[in-house]
Amino acid sequence: MSIRVLIVDDSALIREVLSRTLGRDGDITVVGTAEDPIDAREKIKTLRPDVVRFAYFLGMFHRLCEGSRYSPLSSAALGWM
């Protein structure tokens, strides 16, 4: 069973490099990428990743989910670089 990862970063280059690098690992499947928290929130809902990797400056991402009945972050692990 592979780990499903969503990569969130404003840099297209970083998204591409991380996708290729992580994609080489047989235990990891990059299910998608997003360039901002709003796009990421929608992709989390539809793609249901196990892990969301996001840029450090996007650390405020959780605020997008505050107060919502459904928190897409409830089942995904988060990490930043």
C-alpha positions as CSV (number, residue, x, y, z in Angstrom):
1,M,0.0,0.0,0.0
2,S,1.5,3.3,-1.1
3,I,1.4,6.6,0.8
4,R,-0.7,9.2,-1.1
5,V,1.0,12.6,-1.1
6,L,-0.3,16.0,-2.2
7,I,2.5,18.6,-2.8
8,V,1.7,22.3,-2.1
9,D,4.2,25.0,-3.1
10,D,4.0,28.3,-5.0
11,S,7.1,27.3,-7.0
12,A,6.3,25.2,-10.1
13,L,10.0,24.1,-10.1
14,I,9.8,22.8,-6.5
15,R,6.5,21.0,-7.2
16,E,8.0,19.3,-10.2
17,V,11.3,18.3,-8.4
18,L,9.4,17.0,-5.4
19,S,6.9,15.1,-7.6
20,R,9.7,13.4,-9.5
21,T,11.8,12.7,-6.5
22,L,9.0,11.2,-4.4
23,G,7.6,9.4,-7.4
24,R,10.8,7.3,-7.6
25,D,9.9,5.7,-4.3
26,G,7.7,2.6,-4.8
27,D,6.0,3.3,-1.5
28,I,4.9,6.9,-2.4
29,T,2.3,8.0,-4.9
30,V,2.1,11.7,-5.6
31,V,-1.6,12.2,-6.2
32,G,-1.5,15.8,-7.1
33,T,0.0,19.3,-6.7
34,A,-1.3,22.7,-5.8
35,E,0.2,26.1,-5.9
36,D,-1.8,27.8,-3.1
37,P,-3.9,26.9,0.0
38,I,-7.2,27.5,-1.7
39,D,-6.4,25.0,-4.5
40,A,-4.9,22.6,-2.0
41,R,-8.1,22.6,0.1
42,E,-10.2,21.5,-2.9
43,K,-7.6,18.9,-3.9
44,I,-7.5,17.5,-0.4
45,K,-11.3,17.0,-0.5
46,T,-11.2,15.2,-3.9
47,L,-7.9,13.4,-3.9
48,R,-7.9,12.3,-0.2
49,P,-4.1,12.2,0.3
50,D,-2.5,10.6,3.3
51,V,0.1,13.3,3.6
52,V,0.1,17.0,2.5
53,R,3.6,18.5,2.0
54,F,3.5,22.3,1.9
55,A,5.9,25.2,1.9
56,Y,6.7,26.7,5.2
57,F,5.1,30.0,4.3
58,L,1.8,28.2,3.8
59,G,1.8,27.2,7.5
60,M,-1.4,29.3,7.9
61,F,-3.2,26.8,5.7
62,H,-5.1,25.4,8.6
63,R,-7.0,28.8,9.0
64,L,-8.8,28.0,5.8
65,C,-10.4,25.1,7.5
66,E,-11.4,26.7,10.8
67,G,-15.1,26.9,11.3
68,S,-16.0,24.6,8.5
69,R,-18.2,21.6,9.2
70,Y,-15.8,19.4,7.2
71,S,-12.2,19.8,7.8
72,P,-10.2,18.2,4.9
73,L,-7.2,18.1,7.1
74,S,-8.8,15.8,9.7
75,S,-7.4,12.6,8.0
76,A,-4.2,13.9,6.4
77,A,-0.8,14.3,8.0
78,L,0.9,17.6,7.3
79,G,4.5,18.5,6.8
80,W,6.5,21.5,5.6
81,M,10.0,22.2,4.4
